[in-house]
Amino acid sequence: MLDEKLDALAQMMAEHMARPFPPGFRGLDVEGRDMVMLDSDAYAYAACVHEGPLSEQARVSLTRLTSAFGKVLPEIDDEYAAKYYTHLHNMVLLAAEIESKRKK
């Protein structure tokens, strides 16, 4: 089961890397979050989860990151950017799910 989720995470990461960054979102802050850094952090945490278990501190940061998307997503009014960041959010949620299964 965990292997299937890790494969799905790898697929989502590959899909993300194939998408161009949303035009107009470089240097943009939404709800106090730099959108480039949100993108970068999301991918970085997904990659770390894919490679192996996170530290407790990293798990806490991953949880904060997932909640940041809850604030940012409703404020995005660009259709492409909304899809782009929704995909990132789903990727981070899957990473968090994988990480929670490792703790058990």
C-alpha positions as protocol buffer text, in pm:
chain_id: "A"
residue {
  index: 1
  type: MET
  ca { x: 0 y: 0 z: 0 }
}
residue {
  index: 2
  type: LEU
  ca { x: 277 y: 244 z: 91 }
}
residue {
  index: 3
  type: ASP
  ca { x: 465 y: 159 z: -230 }
}
residue {
  index: 4
  type: GLU
  ca { x: 157 y: 245 z: -437 }
}
residue {
  index: 5
  type: LYS
  ca { x: 125 y: 582 z: -264 }
}
residue {
  index: 6
  type: LEU
  ca { x: 496 y: 652 z: -316 }
}
residue {
  index: 7
  type: ASP
  ca { x: 452 y: 572 z: -687 }
}
residue {
  index: 8
  type: ALA
  ca { x: 154 y: 807 z: -702 }
}
residue {
  index: 9
  type: LEU
  ca { x: 360 y: 1078 z: -532 }
}
residue {
  index: 10
  type: ALA
  ca { x: 643 y: 1031 z: -783 }
}
residue {
  index: 11
  type: GLN
  ca { x: 389 y: 1061 z: -1066 }
}
residue {
  index: 12
  type: MET
  ca { x: 246 y: 1381 z: -921 }
}
residue {
  index: 13
  type: MET
  ca { x: 596 y: 1524 z: -881 }
}
residue {
  index: 14
  type: ALA
  ca { x: 676 y: 1444 z: -1247 }
}
residue {
  index: 15
  type: GLU
  ca { x: 349 y: 1603 z: -1359 }
}
residue {
  index: 16
  type: HIS
  ca { x: 428 y: 1912 z: -1156 }
}
residue {
  index: 17
  type: MET
  ca { x: 773 y: 1949 z: -1310 }
}
residue {
  index: 18
  type: ALA
  ca { x: 619 y: 1927 z: -1658 }
}
residue {
  index: 19
  type: ARG
  ca { x: 389 y: 2224 z: -1593 }
}
residue {
  index: 20
  type: PRO
  ca { x: 508 y: 2580 z: -1650 }
}
residue {
  index: 21
  type: PHE
  ca { x: 493 y: 2813 z: -1352 }
}
residue {
  index: 22
  type: PRO
  ca { x: 184 y: 3037 z: -1367 }
}
residue {
  index: 23
  type: PRO
  ca { x: 253 y: 3366 z: -1546 }
}
residue {
  index: 24
  type: GLY
  ca { x: 229 y: 3666 z: -1318 }
}
residue {
  index: 25
  type: PHE
  ca { x: 287 y: 3469 z: -998 }
}
residue {
  index: 26
  type: ARG
  ca { x: 662 y: 3533 z: -967 }
}
residue {
  index: 27
  type: GLY
  ca { x: 714 y: 3778 z: -684 }
}
residue {
  index: 28
  type: LEU
  ca { x: 346 y: 3764 z: -591 }
}
residue {
  index: 29
  type: ASP
  ca { x: 236 y: 3723 z: -230 }
}
residue {
  index: 30
  type: VAL
  ca { x: -105 y: 3574 z: -156 }
}
residue {
  index: 31
  type: GLU
  ca { x: -221 y: 3573 z: 204 }
}
residue {
  index: 32
  type: GLY
  ca { x: 134 y: 3651 z: 312 }
}
residue {
  index: 33
  type: ARG
  ca { x: 288 y: 3360 z: 119 }
}
residue {
  index: 34
  type: ASP
  ca { x: 537 y: 3410 z: -161 }
}
residue {
  index: 35
  type: MET
  ca { x: 397 y: 3195 z: -440 }
}
residue {
  index: 36
  type: VAL
  ca { x: 738 y: 3087 z: -573 }
}
residue {
  index: 37
  type: MET
  ca { x: 843 y: 2975 z: -226 }
}
residue {
  index: 38
  type: LEU
  ca { x: 511 y: 2794 z: -173 }
}
residue {
  index: 39
  type: ASP
  ca { x: 576 y: 2604 z: -495 }
}
residue {
  index: 40
  type: SER
  ca { x: 937 y: 2532 z: -400 }
}
residue {
  index: 41
  type: ASP
  ca { x: 854 y: 2424 z: -45 }
}
residue {
  index: 42
  type: ALA
  ca { x: 575 y: 2195 z: -161 }
}
residue {
  index: 43
  type: TYR
  ca { x: 797 y: 2017 z: -410 }
}
residue {
  index: 44
  type: ALA
  ca { x: 1086 y: 1995 z: -163 }
}
residue {
  index: 45
  type: TYR
  ca { x: 873 y: 1834 z: 108 }
}
residue {
  index: 46
  type: ALA
  ca { x: 721 y: 1591 z: -140 }
}
residue {
  index: 47
  type: ALA
  ca { x: 1070 y: 1494 z: -257 }
}
residue {
  index: 48
  type: CYS
  ca { x: 1190 y: 1445 z: 101 }
}
residue {
  index: 49
  type: VAL
  ca { x: 890 y: 1227 z: 185 }
}
residue {
  index: 50
  type: HIS
  ca { x: 952 y: 1026 z: -129 }
}
residue {
  index: 51
  type: GLU
  ca { x: 1311 y: 962 z: -22 }
}
residue {
  index: 52
  type: GLY
  ca { x: 1234 y: 857 z: 334 }
}
residue {
  index: 53
  type: PRO
  ca { x: 1085 y: 950 z: 670 }
}
residue {
  index: 54
  type: LEU
  ca { x: 1089 y: 1311 z: 785 }
}
residue {
  index: 55
  type: SER
  ca { x: 1215 y: 1439 z: 1116 }
}
residue {
  index: 56
  type: GLU
  ca { x: 955 y: 1549 z: 1369 }
}
residue {
  index: 57
  type: GLN
  ca { x: 1035 y: 1914 z: 1295 }
}
residue {
  index: 58
  type: ALA
  ca { x: 991 y: 1856 z: 921 }
}
residue {
  index: 59
  type: ARG
  ca { x: 656 y: 1683 z: 986 }
}
residue {
  index: 60
  type: VAL
  ca { x: 537 y: 1991 z: 1174 }
}
residue {
  index: 61
  type: SER
  ca { x: 650 y: 2213 z: 886 }
}
residue {
  index: 62
  type: LEU
  ca { x: 471 y: 1989 z: 637 }
}
residue {
  index: 63
  type: THR
  ca { x: 151 y: 2024 z: 838 }
}
residue {
  index: 64
  type: ARG
  ca { x: 188 y: 2403 z: 836 }
}
residue {
  index: 65
  type: LEU
  ca { x: 245 y: 2395 z: 463 }
}
residue {
  index: 66
  type: THR
  ca { x: -76 y: 2199 z: 402 }
}
residue {
  index: 67
  type: SER
  ca { x: -274 y: 2455 z: 599 }
}
residue {
  index: 68
  type: ALA
  ca { x: -112 y: 2742 z: 408 }
}
residue {
  index: 69
  type: PHE
  ca { x: -275 y: 2610 z: 91 }
}
residue {
  index: 70
  type: GLY
  ca { x: -614 y: 2634 z: 261 }
}
residue {
  index: 71
  type: LYS
  ca { x: -563 y: 3009 z: 294 }
}
residue {
  index: 72
  type: VAL
  ca { x: -402 y: 3068 z: -44 }
}
residue {
  index: 73
  type: LEU
  ca { x: -617 y: 2861 z: -281 }
}
residue {
  index: 74
  type: PRO
  ca { x: -945 y: 3050 z: -229 }
}
residue {
  index: 75
  type: GLU
  ca { x: -766 y: 3377 z: -313 }
}
residue {
  index: 76
  type: ILE
  ca { x: -634 y: 3264 z: -654 }
}
residue {
  index: 77
  type: ASP
  ca { x: -862 y: 3391 z: -929 }
}
residue {
  index: 78
  type: ASP
  ca { x: -653 y: 3281 z: -1227 }
}
residue {
  index: 79
  type: GLU
  ca { x: -785 y: 2950 z: -1369 }
}
residue {
  index: 80
  type: TYR
  ca { x: -447 y: 2804 z: -1466 }
}
residue {
  index: 81
  type: ALA
  ca { x: -281 y: 2911 z: -1141 }
}
residue {
  index: 82
  type: ALA
  ca { x: -570 y: 2767 z: -939 }
}
residue {
  index: 83
  type: LYS
  ca { x: -523 y: 2428 z: -1111 }
}
residue {
  index: 84
  type: TYR
  ca { x: -145 y: 2449 z: -1072 }
}
residue {
  index: 85
  type: TYR
  ca { x: -161 y: 2520 z: -699 }
}
residue {
  index: 86
  type: THR
  ca { x: -445 y: 2273 z: -641 }
}
residue {
  index: 87
  type: HIS
  ca { x: -223 y: 2003 z: -791 }
}
residue {
  index: 88
  type: LEU
  ca { x: 58 y: 2111 z: -557 }
}
residue {
  index: 89
  type: HIS
  ca { x: -180 y: 2104 z: -261 }
}
residue {
  index: 90
  type: ASN
  ca { x: -292 y: 1751 z: -351 }
}
residue {
  index: 91
  type: MET
  ca { x: 72 y: 1647 z: -383 }
}
residue {
  index: 92
  type: VAL
  ca { x: 150 y: 1784 z: -36 }
}
residue {
  index: 93
  type: LEU
  ca { x: -159 y: 1616 z: 110 }
}
residue {
  index: 94
  type: LEU
  ca { x: -46 y: 1283 z: -35 }
}
residue {
  index: 95
  type: ALA
  ca { x: 304 y: 1338 z: 107 }
}
residue {
  index: 96
  type: ALA
  ca { x: 151 y: 1408 z: 449 }
}
residue {
  index: 97
  type: GLU
  ca { x: -63 y: 1094 z: 424 }
}
residue {
  index: 98
  type: ILE
  ca { x: 242 y: 885 z: 338 }
}
residue {
  index: 99
  type: GLU
  ca { x: 433 y: 1034 z: 627 }
}
residue {
  index: 100
  type: SER
  ca { x: 149 y: 964 z: 870 }
}
residue {
  index: 101
  type: LYS
  ca { x: 140 y: 599 z: 762 }
}
residue {
  index: 102
  type: ARG
  ca { x: 512 y: 565 z: 830 }
}
residue {
  index: 103
  type: LYS
  ca { x: 465 y: 670 z: 1191 }
}
residue {
  index: 104
  type: LYS
  ca { x: 237 y: 372 z: 1262 }
}
